[in-house]
């Protein structure tokens, strides 16, 4: 944040900063790692392992989201590449020729859900600080508990499915 802009904002607001809006990260060509790309790699090579558990709300990177949506909307890999925006088509093409590592699809989806839930919690915390904290506190508390449960060794798919459903509902309410 530009210091001059921050000072001007604070001066205008009587010492109170404007609400923080957290936006999806846009990083075209974001490398070959990370849970988003690993999930997409699995969606290309082993779709039966991840397709039932992936939702668009799990992707923060707009290019990765576009690639995911193209894969969902297409019958074949070639169709997905044809309908995807150029940067997303490039990602799909690259993933199609890369070897898929011997990874557990559940672990990849779990990491993706964990990151999406943490982003949502951070957004809610920022909104709560800028507004009526008491309206956000119960949801933030529940979400923090779900994230903790998700990361326990015995975490099952129930917690993961519950978080994904909640994230989808949150996105729909805000759309």
C-alpha atoms as an extended CHARMM CRD file, in Angstrom:
* protein
*
       175  EXT
         1         1  UNK       CA              0.0000000000        0.0000000000        0.0000000000  PROA      1               0.0000000000
         2         2  UNK       CA              1.2990000000        3.3920000000       -0.9440000000  PROA      2               0.0000000000
         3         3  UNK       CA              2.0430000000        5.2600000000        2.3290000000  PROA      3               0.0000000000
         4         4  UNK       CA              0.6920000000        8.5710000000        0.9850000000  PROA      4               0.0000000000
         5         5  UNK       CA             -2.5880000000        6.9340000000       -0.0080000000  PROA      5               0.0000000000
         6         6  UNK       CA             -2.8790000000        5.3120000000        3.4090000000  PROA      6               0.0000000000
         7         7  UNK       CA             -2.2370000000        8.6020000000        5.2000000000  PROA      7               0.0000000000
         8         8  UNK       CA             -4.8200000000       10.3850000000        3.0370000000  PROA      8               0.0000000000
         9         9  UNK       CA             -7.3410000000        7.6390000000        3.7190000000  PROA      9               0.0000000000
        10        10  UNK       CA             -6.7600000000        7.8570000000        7.4500000000  PROA      10              0.0000000000
        11        11  UNK       CA             -7.0260000000       11.6660000000        7.3780000000  PROA      11              0.0000000000
        12        12  UNK       CA            -10.3600000000       11.5270000000        5.5350000000  PROA      12              0.0000000000
        13        13  UNK       CA            -11.8250000000        8.8510000000        7.7800000000  PROA      13              0.0000000000
        14        14  UNK       CA            -10.9460000000       10.4400000000       11.1010000000  PROA      14              0.0000000000
        15        15  UNK       CA             -8.3360000000        7.7720000000       11.8350000000  PROA      15              0.0000000000
        16        16  UNK       CA            -10.4570000000        4.8960000000       10.5810000000  PROA      16              0.0000000000
        17        17  UNK       CA             -9.2710000000        3.0460000000        7.4850000000  PROA      17              0.0000000000
        18        18  UNK       CA            -11.6210000000        1.9980000000        4.7250000000  PROA      18              0.0000000000
        19        19  UNK       CA            -12.7980000000       -1.6240000000        4.7970000000  PROA      19              0.0000000000
        20        20  UNK       CA            -10.3450000000       -4.0690000000        3.3360000000  PROA      20              0.0000000000
        21        21  UNK       CA            -11.5300000000       -6.0190000000        0.3170000000  PROA      21              0.0000000000
        22        22  UNK       CA             -9.6440000000       -9.2210000000       -0.3550000000  PROA      22              0.0000000000
        23        23  UNK       CA             -9.6590000000      -10.1390000000       -4.0360000000  PROA      23              0.0000000000
        24        24  UNK       CA             -8.6590000000      -13.3620000000       -5.7670000000  PROA      24              0.0000000000
        25        25  UNK       CA             -5.0030000000      -13.6000000000       -6.6570000000  PROA      25              0.0000000000
        26        26  UNK       CA             -4.2130000000      -13.3190000000      -10.3420000000  PROA      26              0.0000000000
        27        27  UNK       CA             -0.9290000000      -14.9510000000      -11.1990000000  PROA      27              0.0000000000
        28        28  UNK       CA             -0.9000000000      -16.1390000000      -14.7960000000  PROA      28              0.0000000000
        29        29  UNK       CA              1.5110000000      -18.9930000000      -15.2800000000  PROA      29              0.0000000000
        30        30  UNK       CA              1.8420000000      -19.5260000000      -11.5430000000  PROA      30              0.0000000000
        31        31  UNK       CA              4.4260000000      -22.2650000000      -11.8690000000  PROA      31              0.0000000000
        32        32  UNK       CA              3.9610000000      -25.9970000000      -11.5920000000  PROA      32              0.0000000000
        33        33  UNK       CA              3.2770000000      -26.3400000000       -7.8810000000  PROA      33              0.0000000000
        34        34  UNK       CA              0.6770000000      -25.5600000000       -5.3220000000  PROA      34              0.0000000000
        35        35  UNK       CA             -2.5730000000      -27.2810000000       -4.5010000000  PROA      35              0.0000000000
        36        36  UNK       CA             -4.5890000000      -25.4610000000       -7.1850000000  PROA      36              0.0000000000
        37        37  UNK       CA             -2.3400000000      -26.6400000000       -9.9880000000  PROA      37              0.0000000000
        38        38  UNK       CA             -2.0070000000      -30.0850000000       -8.4510000000  PROA      38              0.0000000000
        39        39  UNK       CA             -5.8150000000      -30.3660000000       -8.3230000000  PROA      39              0.0000000000
        40        40  UNK       CA             -6.0200000000      -29.2480000000      -11.9520000000  PROA      40              0.0000000000
        41        41  UNK       CA             -3.3040000000      -31.7430000000      -12.9000000000  PROA      41              0.0000000000
        42        42  UNK       CA             -5.3540000000      -34.4800000000      -11.2560000000  PROA      42              0.0000000000
        43        43  UNK       CA             -8.5050000000      -33.2000000000      -12.9770000000  PROA      43              0.0000000000
        44        44  UNK       CA             -6.7260000000      -33.5930000000      -16.3130000000  PROA      44              0.0000000000
        45        45  UNK       CA             -5.0720000000      -36.9800000000      -15.6680000000  PROA      45              0.0000000000
        46        46  UNK       CA             -7.3360000000      -38.6270000000      -13.0680000000  PROA      46              0.0000000000
        47        47  UNK       CA            -10.6560000000      -36.7590000000      -13.1960000000  PROA      47              0.0000000000
        48        48  UNK       CA            -12.5380000000      -39.5640000000      -11.4700000000  PROA      48              0.0000000000
        49        49  UNK       CA            -10.4180000000      -38.9840000000       -8.3490000000  PROA      49              0.0000000000
        50        50  UNK       CA            -11.1900000000      -35.2830000000       -7.9030000000  PROA      50              0.0000000000
        51        51  UNK       CA            -14.1330000000      -34.2060000000      -10.0620000000  PROA      51              0.0000000000
        52        52  UNK       CA            -16.8640000000      -34.9760000000       -7.5080000000  PROA      52              0.0000000000
        53        53  UNK       CA            -15.0910000000      -32.9460000000       -4.8090000000  PROA      53              0.0000000000
        54        54  UNK       CA            -13.8810000000      -29.8440000000       -6.6460000000  PROA      54              0.0000000000
        55        55  UNK       CA            -15.8110000000      -26.5850000000       -6.8650000000  PROA      55              0.0000000000
        56        56  UNK       CA            -14.8530000000      -23.2880000000       -8.4460000000  PROA      56              0.0000000000
        57        57  UNK       CA            -14.9430000000      -21.5720000000       -5.0660000000  PROA      57              0.0000000000
        58        58  UNK       CA            -11.7870000000      -23.4580000000       -4.1040000000  PROA      58              0.0000000000
        59        59  UNK       CA             -9.6770000000      -21.6190000000       -6.6780000000  PROA      59              0.0000000000
        60        60  UNK       CA             -8.2830000000      -18.1810000000       -5.8180000000  PROA      60              0.0000000000
        61        61  UNK       CA             -6.2050000000      -17.7570000000       -8.9530000000  PROA      61              0.0000000000
        62        62  UNK       CA             -8.4310000000      -16.4890000000      -11.7710000000  PROA      62              0.0000000000
        63        63  UNK       CA             -6.4610000000      -18.3180000000      -14.4620000000  PROA      63              0.0000000000
        64        64  UNK       CA             -6.6900000000      -21.6040000000      -12.5570000000  PROA      64              0.0000000000
        65        65  UNK       CA            -10.4090000000      -21.0020000000      -12.0110000000  PROA      65              0.0000000000
        66        66  UNK       CA            -10.9170000000      -20.4280000000      -15.7400000000  PROA      66              0.0000000000
        67        67  UNK       CA             -9.0200000000      -23.6480000000      -16.4860000000  PROA      67              0.0000000000
        68        68  UNK       CA            -11.1720000000      -25.5550000000      -13.9860000000  PROA      68              0.0000000000
        69        69  UNK       CA            -14.3840000000      -24.1390000000      -15.4540000000  PROA      69              0.0000000000
        70        70  UNK       CA            -13.2660000000      -25.0620000000      -18.9760000000  PROA      70              0.0000000000
        71        71  UNK       CA            -12.5230000000      -28.6170000000      -17.8460000000  PROA      71              0.0000000000
        72        72  UNK       CA            -15.9800000000      -28.8180000000      -16.2550000000  PROA      72              0.0000000000
        73        73  UNK       CA            -17.7680000000      -27.4420000000      -19.3130000000  PROA      73              0.0000000000
        74        74  UNK       CA            -16.0040000000      -29.5990000000      -21.8980000000  PROA      74              0.0000000000
        75        75  UNK       CA            -16.4970000000      -33.1670000000      -23.0110000000  PROA      75              0.0000000000
        76        76  UNK       CA            -12.8570000000      -33.6990000000      -23.9180000000  PROA      76              0.0000000000
        77        77  UNK       CA             -9.4960000000      -32.2120000000      -23.0690000000  PROA      77              0.0000000000
        78        78  UNK       CA             -9.2590000000      -30.7390000000      -26.5630000000  PROA      78              0.0000000000
        79        79  UNK       CA            -12.6510000000      -29.0780000000      -26.0780000000  PROA      79              0.0000000000
        80        80  UNK       CA            -11.5180000000      -27.6300000000      -22.7380000000  PROA      80              0.0000000000
        81        81  UNK       CA             -8.4390000000      -26.1370000000      -24.3630000000  PROA      81              0.0000000000
        82        82  UNK       CA            -10.5580000000      -24.7240000000      -27.1980000000  PROA      82              0.0000000000
        83        83  UNK       CA            -13.1070000000      -23.0100000000      -24.9310000000  PROA      83              0.0000000000
        84        84  UNK       CA            -10.7050000000      -21.7950000000      -22.2480000000  PROA      84              0.0000000000
        85        85  UNK       CA             -9.3520000000      -18.2450000000      -22.2840000000  PROA      85              0.0000000000
        86        86  UNK       CA             -5.7790000000      -18.1890000000      -23.6920000000  PROA      86              0.0000000000
        87        87  UNK       CA             -3.9290000000      -18.1840000000      -20.3600000000  PROA      87              0.0000000000
        88        88  UNK       CA             -6.1500000000      -20.9410000000      -18.9590000000  PROA      88              0.0000000000
        89        89  UNK       CA             -5.7610000000      -22.9760000000      -22.1660000000  PROA      89              0.0000000000
        90        90  UNK       CA             -2.0080000000      -22.6620000000      -21.7380000000  PROA      90              0.0000000000
        91        91  UNK       CA             -2.2630000000      -24.0130000000      -18.1890000000  PROA      91              0.0000000000
        92        92  UNK       CA             -4.4010000000      -26.9630000000      -19.3260000000  PROA      92              0.0000000000
        93        93  UNK       CA             -2.0080000000      -27.7600000000      -22.1710000000  PROA      93              0.0000000000
        94        94  UNK       CA              0.9900000000      -27.6340000000      -19.8620000000  PROA      94              0.0000000000
        95        95  UNK       CA             -0.6720000000      -29.8450000000      -17.2530000000  PROA      95              0.0000000000
        96        96  UNK       CA             -1.7510000000      -32.3370000000      -19.9120000000  PROA      96              0.0000000000
        97        97  UNK       CA              1.8590000000      -33.0750000000      -20.8380000000  PROA      97              0.0000000000
        98        98  UNK       CA              3.2480000000      -33.0420000000      -17.3020000000  PROA      98              0.0000000000
        99        99  UNK       CA              3.5140000000      -36.2540000000      -15.3600000000  PROA      99              0.0000000000
       100       100  UNK       CA              1.0720000000      -36.6040000000      -12.5270000000  PROA      100             0.0000000000
       101       101  UNK       CA              2.8770000000      -37.4070000000       -9.3310000000  PROA      101             0.0000000000
       102       102  UNK       CA              1.8640000000      -40.3080000000       -7.1630000000  PROA      102             0.0000000000
       103       103  UNK       CA             -0.2400000000      -38.1780000000       -4.8400000000  PROA      103             0.0000000000
       104       104  UNK       CA             -3.3200000000      -38.9030000000       -2.8200000000  PROA      104             0.0000000000
       105       105  UNK       CA             -6.1800000000      -36.9720000000       -4.4070000000  PROA      105             0.0000000000
       106       106  UNK       CA             -7.8320000000      -36.5900000000       -1.0000000000  PROA      106             0.0000000000
       107       107  UNK       CA             -4.7520000000      -34.8180000000        0.3570000000  PROA      107             0.0000000000
       108       108  UNK       CA             -4.6880000000      -32.4190000000       -2.5860000000  PROA      108             0.0000000000
       109       109  UNK       CA             -8.3740000000      -31.5800000000       -2.1840000000  PROA      109             0.0000000000
       110       110  UNK       CA             -7.9290000000      -31.2220000000        1.5760000000  PROA      110             0.0000000000
       111       111  UNK       CA             -5.1310000000      -28.6630000000        1.0730000000  PROA      111             0.0000000000
       112       112  UNK       CA             -7.2620000000      -26.7900000000       -1.4610000000  PROA      112             0.0000000000
       113       113  UNK       CA            -10.2550000000      -26.6850000000        0.8970000000  PROA      113             0.0000000000
       114       114  UNK       CA             -8.0230000000      -25.6060000000        3.7780000000  PROA      114             0.0000000000
       115       115  UNK       CA             -6.6440000000      -22.6630000000        1.7910000000  PROA      115             0.0000000000
       116       116  UNK       CA            -10.0920000000      -21.6050000000        0.5550000000  PROA      116             0.0000000000
       117       117  UNK       CA            -11.5380000000      -21.7580000000        4.0700000000  PROA      117             0.0000000000
       118       118  UNK       CA             -8.6460000000      -19.7060000000        5.4450000000  PROA      118             0.0000000000
       119       119  UNK       CA             -9.1720000000      -17.0800000000        2.7300000000  PROA      119             0.0000000000
       120       120  UNK       CA            -12.8680000000      -16.9100000000        3.5920000000  PROA      120             0.0000000000
       121       121  UNK       CA            -12.0740000000      -16.5970000000        7.2990000000  PROA      121             0.0000000000
       122       122  UNK       CA             -9.5850000000      -13.8050000000        6.6130000000  PROA      122             0.0000000000
       123       123  UNK       CA            -12.2080000000      -11.9910000000        4.5080000000  PROA      123             0.0000000000
       124       124  UNK       CA            -14.7770000000      -12.3200000000        7.3060000000  PROA      124             0.0000000000
       125       125  UNK       CA            -12.3090000000      -11.0870000000        9.9100000000  PROA      125             0.0000000000
       126       126  UNK       CA            -11.5510000000       -8.0330000000        7.7590000000  PROA      126             0.0000000000
       127       127  UNK       CA            -15.2590000000       -7.3600000000        7.2600000000  PROA      127             0.0000000000
       128       128  UNK       CA            -15.9260000000       -7.8210000000       10.9650000000  PROA      128             0.0000000000
       129       129  UNK       CA            -13.2060000000       -5.3640000000       11.9000000000  PROA      129             0.0000000000
       130       130  UNK       CA            -14.6240000000       -2.8160000000        9.4650000000  PROA      130             0.0000000000
       131       131  UNK       CA            -18.2220000000       -3.3030000000       10.5810000000  PROA      131             0.0000000000
       132       132  UNK       CA            -20.1850000000       -5.0060000000       13.3290000000  PROA      132             0.0000000000
       133       133  UNK       CA            -17.8140000000       -7.6200000000       14.7620000000  PROA      133             0.0000000000
       134       134  UNK       CA            -20.5720000000       -9.3190000000       16.7540000000  PROA      134             0.0000000000
       135       135  UNK       CA            -22.3870000000      -10.2030000000       13.5260000000  PROA      135             0.0000000000
       136       136  UNK       CA            -19.3090000000      -12.0200000000       12.2010000000  PROA      136             0.0000000000
       137       137  UNK       CA            -17.9150000000      -13.6060000000       15.3740000000  PROA      137             0.0000000000
       138       138  UNK       CA            -20.0950000000      -16.7650000000       15.4520000000  PROA      138             0.0000000000
       139       139  UNK       CA            -19.3240000000      -17.6060000000       11.8330000000  PROA      139             0.0000000000
       140       140  UNK       CA            -15.6130000000      -16.9250000000       12.2690000000  PROA      140             0.0000000000
       141       141  UNK       CA            -15.5610000000      -19.1120000000       15.3820000000  PROA      141             0.0000000000
       142       142  UNK       CA            -17.3350000000      -21.9520000000       13.5690000000  PROA      142             0.0000000000
       143       143  UNK       CA            -15.0830000000      -21.6050000000       10.5360000000  PROA      143             0.0000000000
       144       144  UNK       CA            -11.9160000000      -21.6190000000       12.6760000000  PROA      144             0.0000000000
       145       145  UNK       CA            -13.1080000000      -24.7920000000       14.3910000000  PROA      145             0.0000000000
       146       146  UNK       CA            -13.8640000000      -26.4430000000       11.0480000000  PROA      146             0.0000000000
       147       147  UNK       CA            -10.4090000000      -25.5260000000        9.7370000000  PROA      147             0.0000000000
       148       148  UNK       CA             -8.8190000000      -26.9900000000       12.8750000000  PROA      148             0.0000000000
       149       149  UNK       CA            -10.8910000000      -30.1700000000       12.4900000000  PROA      149             0.0000000000
       150       150  UNK       CA             -9.9350000000      -30.3760000000        8.8310000000  PROA      150             0.0000000000
       151       151  UNK       CA             -6.2690000000      -30.4650000000        9.7680000000  PROA      151             0.0000000000
       152       152  UNK       CA             -6.5350000000      -33.1520000000       12.4350000000  PROA      152             0.0000000000
       153       153  UNK       CA             -5.0580000000      -36.5100000000       11.4600000000  PROA      153             0.0000000000
       154       154  UNK       CA             -8.4030000000      -38.2990000000       11.6810000000  PROA      154             0.0000000000
       155       155  UNK       CA            -10.2050000000      -35.6760000000        9.6080000000  PROA      155             0.0000000000
       156       156  UNK       CA            -12.6760000000      -37.2800000000        7.3020000000  PROA      156             0.0000000000
       157       157  UNK       CA            -14.3760000000      -36.1870000000        4.1730000000  PROA      157             0.0000000000
       158       158  UNK       CA            -17.3890000000      -34.9960000000        6.1740000000  PROA      158             0.0000000000
       159       159  UNK       CA            -15.6030000000      -31.8740000000        7.4100000000  PROA      159             0.0000000000
       160       160  UNK       CA            -14.1810000000      -31.2480000000        3.9710000000  PROA      160             0.0000000000
       161       161  UNK       CA            -17.5890000000      -31.6490000000        2.3100000000  PROA      161             0.0000000000
       162       162  UNK       CA            -19.2100000000      -29.4070000000        4.9210000000  PROA      162             0.0000000000
       163       163  UNK       CA            -16.6490000000      -26.6530000000        4.3290000000  PROA      163             0.0000000000
       164       164  UNK       CA            -17.0040000000      -26.8720000000        0.5500000000  PROA      164             0.0000000000
       165       165  UNK       CA            -20.8030000000      -26.6600000000        0.8160000000  PROA      165             0.0000000000
       166       166  UNK       CA            -20.4890000000      -23.6450000000        3.1250000000  PROA      166             0.0000000000
       167       167  UNK       CA            -18.0150000000      -21.9290000000        0.7780000000  PROA      167             0.0000000000
       168       168  UNK       CA            -20.3340000000      -22.4930000000       -2.1880000000  PROA      168             0.0000000000
       169       169  UNK       CA            -23.2770000000      -21.1040000000       -0.2250000000  PROA      169             0.0000000000
       170       170  UNK       CA            -21.2390000000      -18.0810000000        0.8600000000  PROA      170             0.0000000000
       171       171  UNK       CA            -20.2570000000      -17.3720000000       -2.7490000000  PROA      171             0.0000000000
       172       172  UNK       CA            -23.9010000000      -17.6400000000       -3.8540000000  PROA      172             0.0000000000
       173       173  UNK       CA            -25.0780000000      -15.2910000000       -1.1030000000  PROA      173             0.0000000000
       174       174  UNK       CA            -22.4890000000      -12.7250000000       -2.1070000000  PROA      174             0.0000000000
       175       175  UNK       CA            -23.0800000000      -12.9470000000       -5.8340000000  PROA      175             0.0000000000
